Amino acid sequence: MMDEPPPGVAPPAPGQPASSPIRPAAFVVLDDDPALEFWSTEIDELEQSVRDLNVFSSVEKRSLAFTPGGRLATPDGSEDLSAPGSPPRAIFLVTPGRLLPPLRQLIIGWAHDGLTAIVNLLPQQHWRDRDLRITDATWTPGDPPGPTAATPWHVSGLDLRSAEEKQRDSTRTAVPILERGREWLTQWARLLDRSARSPVTTPALLLSSDGDTRPAGRPLSAAMLVARFRTTASPQAFALATRLAAAPLNVRAMRALQRTALRSGPVHLTEVLTSNLLLPPKHGRRDSDTDIVYEFVYGVREQLLSLAYRDRTIEVQHVVEHELERDVEAVRNLTLRVREPRRAAYQTVNHAALPYLKVELAVHVALGGPNLNAAQQLSRKIGSPVPMQARRTPLVLPSSRMESVMSETIPSQGSPNPIGTAGQSYGHEREDSTVPTITDGSRTTQRRDIRLPAVVGNLPMRNPTFTGRRDLLDALHQRLRAGTTAVLPEALHGAGGVGKSQLVIEYVYLHQQDFDLIWWIPAERPAQIQNSLTELAGRLNLPVQSTANTAVPAVLEALRVGRPFLNWLLVFDNAEDPEDVERFFPKGGPGSIVVTSRNASWGGIANTLAVDVFDRQESIELMRRRDPRLAISDADRLAERLGDLPLAIEAAAAWRSEMKMTADEYLSQLERSQPELDEDAAVSEQDYPEHVAAVWNISLSGLRDLEPSTLRLLQLCAFFAPEPIGKVLLSKPRSLRIHPDLDPLMRNTAGLNQAIGTIGKLALARIDYRTNSLQMHRLVQRVLIHQMDPETREAMRHGAHVLLAGNDPDQPDDSLHWGRYAELYPHIIASRAERCRDELVRDTILNESRYLWRWGDHAEARNLAQRAYDALIEMGDETHPDSLRMAHWLGSMHFVNGSYAEAAALNARTLELYRQNLGDDQEETLNVIGAVAADHRVAGDFAGALELSLTVYERSNAKFGESWPFTLRAAHNLAVSMRLSGLFGRALQLDENTYARLVQIYGTDHSESIPTAGGINLDRRELGDYVAAHRNQETVVADARRVLKFEDHPDVLRQSHFLASFRRKAGQLTAALELSSEVLRRYRSRYGDNSPETVLALLTVSIDQRVTGDLAAAREAGEAAVAGLRELYGETHPHTAGAKSDLAVTLRLLGQYDAARALDEQALQELKERLTNSHALVISARINLASDLYELGDFEGAQKLDTESFAQCVDLLGVGHPTTLACGVNLAMDLRGLGRDSEASSLFSEMIEKFRAGLGEDHPATAAAAAGVRANCDIDPLPL
């Protein structure tokens, strides 16, 4: 409970008039950038939105301009906005996002003089590309509000800046930067709210008077400027840029081109105009909208035109002529000259026509062919050289003769896993990259040192026999620049084998110099994606735990904002369900994403590139690379028979090469090796052509004769996932018995190495010697499985299971072993290990699920437990110990995931079975009783939970002793149930005893001690000792941070959440709101919006917003919290009812007395039905309802309720408890309303004296009571 005053200022002393703050004047100031020409409607709407705030004495719109001396001033000679303003003023600078140095200095002056904000017309996702230092900042406004530069601020959220950057904050001026929407202005306007004084968080531009310049790098080439713009801009903006490159850049032409471009608006045009593709615009007065105001950087126009479609470039000429021919003579007959260049004729050129004709010259050159003749003629006429045609093809195309050199491994300083170098990207050079150049037919030399990415992760080895695919590589390069690209197979080839992943691997090696970060993500299952992104968090040195639910959001945010790397590439390999995978894409961001998949539904989400089989020439080339003596005609026959499927071509070529087999011999054997379809296999399972199976049948039959143990190894690996299989997994433990042919090989390191080498030579799997692993294609695995007889199939599958169990560290709670569990996970799923009857394998399944839970993937932990439980029930006895153990664990996972009904039903059944088979006093049974007690707490049955918790504690104490770890956990849980039942004194006594024993066993600096230490402070808070509870909880949080290391650790967040309410109780209202807001942000990042932790934190924020005066925000958060708790726990759960009472207080303070009364009556009735009439929550709700009646003028009704509550408070809580005092003050006001002044004065004086003695003179509750303000009871839900 909490008893705090409503927002507002205490009434003035008698005889002192109330002060009336001076309302500032507002100026909507327009930047001089010509890009604002295209935003007139939006600017008018912004001006009206500023007026609608109703906080300014006046609102005026002004325009900036450069004076002849280079100073910024208003063009009409009115008030100089660069001078100090009087009276107070607020300035909203409207800009398209480009701030020149003189304007930045002016902004700093404005910020020191008054309230200042920058309104960026571009959406927030484009701000990062405007060379602005922007971060999220939180301001704490003063009373009265002061100038922006004098308002305290700090960086909020995840601060990924360097230490040097952070040190400069003290010398910088932070200025809010907003979008133009009403909600952004409303958020900013909270800085003017004298009554609220609550923190305001917005993006901020950091400015320094010294310019704060970054070290200047080498100027980028035009090709690099265009490539970077294509990477960061929206597809519409890039398409528009290619159109603008074919036109003179005046306002009229640009407006027409933007209007005629598909799905283009002012945002996309402004993306182009404020980019680094253009020189700074020409400022100042423009006589006509045909005056050219922008020019491309040298060479950029030609680069853009080289990337445009020919017909679109010609179409632009038609638009330009249509729009400008009336006023610009140079564009008359432009379309005719471009379409029929042989008829082009140019008269005498005057100075005014020159800029238009230079654009026409570039267009002729870009169109090429006969237009080049017109370009030569025009060049001579205007005296300008013909510009070079931008390169459309690679500078150097990798060829088979260069392959060996370009595949050499060169170590990268920033990567522990060196990757091969590559040829230059297609038409996309990089200033600091290597350009291979050919000096003769056999040598490759390098110009400058090659640049490799700073971070590379999990990238598979380059295929040394990769062949052809140049058209696909080029298409992938082009599509990737337009957005997320999905590489899909043609439907004909179903399961794959067409080389999707190999194509992307080759692309990455060819273009590695284009990226700062390359991360390869196995994406078949969400857990694999999260594991890879968690690994990336460590490589980026992000300050987060190595748990999925903290590391993954941090990584996605770091990629979104482009820190520490702007130019990144993520490859999601073998991504099946778009819904499972897309949620792991950074939302925006400057990088690129490639997806490989067999699922054609990706076509609705990404730019798709269909990968078909080889063309015949590529098949022949790969065949002859393995065997140069193979005749082209023979290679053609083999390719025809194999359907040009790359995987089959490679396998056939490898076998022929190793066995020295002629083409005729191989074709004959291929005919004899056609498989007999498994009669038990559905057609959909046999999803590969028969001739594909025949290829591997040849290789596998040969292995059966030559190396039977190697064949057995392949059969074993066929049941693993098509992911890397580490050699260490295959060789441990050596004592395992799998198959007589295989066991000696598994115990012989040299033999195992030789077998793996043979598998690689025959192209039956890919061997990665960097990671000492092999990886089989799923097609090979399926052929192997279908080839086995049922007995061998079952033996090999079981061998895979026991091998996985043999690699189980049996320590899923220890983060040191999480890497091994992550490695086992895909193979456990693929092998269907949950169906194994071996007890050690079942232990491994449970351990894997426990790891997933500890690691933060709660959903997959439950999914695996559910599959295992279903398999156990299907296979045998529900009462088997393995079944009961998995049932208990699955119940816990249902609970963790918020599936409370499923948890309660399963736990009740499991408890019944445990009691029947083990009795009541076994630890396993007591564990499940504790789980059922938690189910009762979630259901709102606090009395039933208390009974069960007491049972567990007493039986454990009797059997194991009070210092046994299980007994101590039972004691902690019993205290939780006691608190919920209102037994605060007994809970405190038990918690203090438990904590003393925990410290004796573990010490103070141990994670086991922290929850109970926090419980002690909760007990003290409920007993009214606010000051001591707050002081001690600050220590608990500090200890938790030191012991658990990370702010996002669940126990740190939980204790911090408690601390926020303790600060409010102790009167530190602003500090409470800051902490609760931060806890809410972290909970949302870790668990999402709908978790119990997030919803309860939202309720705390709502209360903190109310007591700091932000009633509108408090209502919004309170309504959301009530809805969330209703969804989680039900309509009448005490937590839901308590939140309704909290919301009712906010409604009352907003003047909605009837609505508050109705909601409080509902809450009180629901609490009384669930709890006793004298429960603390019932008393608090009754006190709040009495205040509703008082505001409605029903003093008698209020006095009746408060009299009952006051008596209960004195009896249950004591006369000095803050809730008792709050109720007493309210009762005194009731009595005064009824005219019983003598009783009221006596009671009021007594309560005020006790307030001062208990909480202190300066506590907000004391001050509010002394001012005669009714107290509100805040209901902070206790942990379940």
DAHU-V999009 format. One line per field, one symbol per residue. ss: DSSP state (H for helix, E for strand, - for the rest). psi: psi as a letter, one per 20 degrees, with the letter a starting at -180 (. if undefined). Layout:
ss: ???
psi: ???
//
This chain:
ss: -EEE--------------------EEEEEE---HHHHHHHHHHHHHHHHHHH-----EEEEEEEEE-----EEE--------------EEEEEEE-----HHHHHHHHHHHHH-EEEEEE---HHHHHHH---EEEEEEE-------HHH-EEEE-------HHHHHHHHH-EEEEEE---HHHHHHHHHHH-------EEEEEEEE--------------HHHHHHHHHHH--HHHHHHHHHH-----EHHHHHHHHHH-----HHHHHHHH----E-------------E---E---HHHHHHH---HHHHHHHHHHHHHHH----HHH--HHHHHH-HHH-------HHHHHHHHHHHHHHHHH---HHHHHHHHHHHH--------------------HHHH--EE--------EE--------------EEEE-----EEEE-------EEE------------HHHHHHHHHHH----EEEEE-HHH------HHHHHHHHHHH-HHH--EEEEEE---HHHHHHHHHHHHHH--------HHHHHHHHHHHHHH------EEEEEE----HHHHH---------EEEEEE--HHHHH--EEEEE----HHHHHHHHHHH-----HHHHHHHHHHH---HHHHHHHHHHHHHH---HHHHHHHHHH-----------------HHHHHHHHHHHHHHHHH-HHHHHHHHHH-------EEHHHHH--------HHHHHHH--HHHHHHHHHHHHH----EEE----EEE--HHHHHHHHHH--HHHHHHHHHHHHHHHHH--------HHHHHHHHHHHHHHHH--HHH---HHHHHHHHHHHHHHHHH--HHHHHHHHHHHHHHHHHH-----HHHHHHHHHHHHHHHH---HHHHHHHHHHHHHHHHHH-----HHHHHHHHHHHHHHHHH--HHHHHHHHHHHHHHHHHHH----HHHHHHHHHHHHHHHH---HHHHHHHHHHHHHHHHHHH----HHHHHHHHHHHHHHHH---HHHHHHHHHHHHHHHHHHH-----HHHHHHHHHHHHHHHH---HHHHHHHHHHHHHHHHHHH----HHHHHHHHHHHHHHHH---HHHHHHHHHHHHHHHHHHH----HHHHHHHHHHHHHHHH---HHHHHHHHHHHHHHHHHH-----HHHHHHHHHHHHHHHH---HHHHHHHHHHHHHHHHHH-----HHHHHHHHHHHHHHHH---HHHHHHHHHHHHHHHHHH-----HHHHHHH-----EEE------
psi: qpoqrrqrqqqqqpipqpqoqppqqqpoppqjphhihjkgghhghgghhghihkjqhrpqpqpqqprhjjqprphjjapoiiqpqpaqrppoopqjiooqghhghhgggghihappqpophqqhiihijjlqoprpqpqoqrorpaqghipqrqprboojrrhgghhihhjqpppppqrjqhhghgghiiiiohhgkqqpprqqpoqqhjhlqqppaqpqrgghggghghhhrqhhggghhhghijqpmrggghgghhhiqplqahghghgghjrjhqqqrorapphqjippiqqqqpigghgghiiqqghhghhhhgggghhihhiohhjpjggghghmhhjpppapprhhighhhhghghggghhachihghggghghgikpqpqqpqpirqgppprhhighgijqppqphjpinqqqrrrqrokmrphkrpopqphaiiqprporqqpqqhpppjprqqoijppbkhhhgggggghhiiapppoqqqhhjeibjikgghghgggghhjhiiqhppopopkhqhhhghgghghhghhikqmrrkqgiggghgghghhgikpjpgnqppooplofohhhhhijppnbqjaqppppqioiiihihrpqopoarqrhhhgggggihhnhipqhhghggggghjjjoghgggggggggghilprgggghghhhijpqppohipqhhhmlqqhhghhghhgghhhhhhgmhhhghgghgihirqlrpoqhhhhjqqiiqogqhhhghghiogghgggghgggghjkirppoigjlrqpqqhggghggghhqrhghghghghghghgghijoikmiioihjhgghhhhghhgghilhijqiphhghgggghghgghghijmhghgggghgggggggghicphjqhhghghggghghhgghjjmhgggggghggggghghhhiaijqhgghghghhhghhhghijmhghgggghhgggghhghhiqijpghhhhhgghghghgghjjmhghggggghgggghghhghrhmqhhhghhghhghgghghijmgggggghhhgggggghggihqhjpghggghhgghghhgghjjmgghgggghggggghgghgiahjqgggghhhggggghhgijimhghggghgghgggghghgirhjqhggghhghghhgggghjjmgghggghhggggghhhhhrrhjqhhggghhghhhhghghjjmhggghgghggggghggghhqhjphhggghggghhhgghhjjmhgggggggggggghghhgiqhiphhgggghjkpqqqopoopqq.
//
